[in-house]
Amino acid sequence: MTREELATFDGRDGRRACVAINGTVYDFTDSELWQEGNHQELHRAGADLTAELMQAPHVRAVVERFAAIDTLSEPEPAASGGGKGVMIAAVVILAALLVIWLLAR
């Protein structure tokens, strides 16, 4: 399945709710936690959620309870390192705030 095909399984308007994780496409349609293709206002069906799963509070075994219906035919794009950049920015901002606070004392 291509990314374009996966995008059509967005769980909206009666369509199936499918996501790709590590190259495997899973069908989450019957999950109460994926109503209308939306998972807790954080994730949308019809996409590759590999990176998001790394930050999810549950384990891979939870995902694998659902039917694997296909494989993603396109490789996952190279990681942009965006998560690391956000963390570095947060640390820099906190350090700057600490310096300002110390100087204001």
C-alpha positions as CSV (number, residue, x, y, z in Angstrom):
1,M,0.0,0.0,0.0
2,T,1.3,3.4,-0.8
3,R,1.2,6.4,1.5
4,E,-1.5,7.9,-0.8
5,E,-3.6,4.8,-0.5
6,L,-3.1,4.7,3.2
7,A,-4.3,8.3,3.5
8,T,-7.8,7.2,2.2
9,F,-8.2,5.0,5.2
10,D,-8.7,8.0,7.6
11,G,-11.6,6.6,9.6
12,R,-13.9,9.5,8.6
13,D,-17.4,9.3,7.2
14,G,-17.6,5.5,7.6
15,R,-14.2,4.8,6.1
16,R,-11.8,2.3,7.8
17,A,-9.2,3.7,10.2
18,C,-5.8,2.3,9.3
19,V,-2.3,3.4,10.3
20,A,1.2,2.2,9.3
21,I,3.7,1.3,12.0
22,N,7.2,0.1,11.1
23,G,6.1,-0.6,7.6
24,T,3.0,-2.7,8.6
25,V,-0.5,-1.3,8.0
26,Y,-2.9,-2.1,10.9
27,D,-6.7,-1.7,10.9
28,F,-7.9,0.1,14.0
29,T,-11.5,0.6,12.8
30,D,-13.1,-1.5,15.6
31,S,-11.2,0.2,18.4
32,E,-13.3,2.5,20.6
33,L,-10.1,4.6,20.9
34,W,-10.0,5.4,17.2
35,Q,-13.6,6.7,16.5
36,E,-13.8,8.8,13.3
37,G,-10.1,8.0,12.8
38,N,-9.0,10.1,15.7
39,H,-7.0,8.7,18.7
40,Q,-7.3,10.9,21.8
41,E,-7.0,14.1,19.8
42,L,-3.3,13.2,19.2
43,H,-3.2,11.0,16.1
44,R,-5.1,10.6,12.9
45,A,-5.7,7.4,10.9
46,G,-4.5,7.3,7.4
47,A,-0.9,8.0,8.2
48,D,2.4,6.4,9.1
49,L,2.6,6.7,12.9
50,T,6.0,5.0,13.4
51,A,7.6,8.0,15.0
52,E,4.6,8.8,17.2
53,L,4.5,5.2,18.6
54,M,8.0,5.7,19.9
55,Q,6.6,8.3,22.3
56,A,3.3,6.5,23.1
57,P,2.6,5.2,26.6
58,H,1.7,1.7,25.4
59,V,3.8,-1.1,24.1
60,R,4.0,-2.6,20.6
61,A,1.9,-5.6,21.8
62,V,-1.1,-3.3,22.1
63,V,-0.8,-2.4,18.4
64,E,-0.3,-5.9,17.3
65,R,-3.6,-7.0,18.8
66,F,-5.2,-5.4,15.6
67,A,-5.3,-7.0,12.2
68,A,-2.2,-6.3,10.0
69,I,-3.8,-5.8,6.6
70,D,-0.9,-4.8,4.4
71,T,2.6,-3.4,4.2
72,L,3.6,0.1,3.4
73,S,5.3,-0.1,-0.1
74,E,7.4,3.1,0.4
75,P,10.2,3.3,2.9
76,E,9.8,5.6,5.9
77,P,11.3,9.0,5.2
78,A,14.6,9.7,6.9
79,A,14.1,11.1,10.4
80,S,14.4,14.8,10.5
81,G,15.6,14.9,14.1
82,G,12.7,17.3,14.8
83,G,12.1,15.8,18.2
84,K,15.7,16.4,19.3
85,G,15.5,19.9,18.0
86,V,12.5,20.7,20.1
87,M,14.2,19.2,23.2
88,I,17.3,21.3,22.6
89,A,15.3,24.4,22.1
90,A,13.4,23.8,25.3
91,V,16.6,23.3,27.3
92,V,18.1,26.5,25.8
93,I,15.0,28.5,26.7
94,L,14.9,27.2,30.2
95,A,18.6,28.0,30.6
96,A,18.0,31.6,29.4
97,L,15.1,32.0,31.8
98,L,17.3,30.7,34.7
99,V,20.0,33.2,33.8
100,I,17.5,36.1,33.6
101,W,16.0,35.1,37.0
102,L,19.4,34.9,38.6
103,L,20.4,38.3,37.2
104,A,17.2,39.8,38.5
105,R,17.8,38.7,42.0
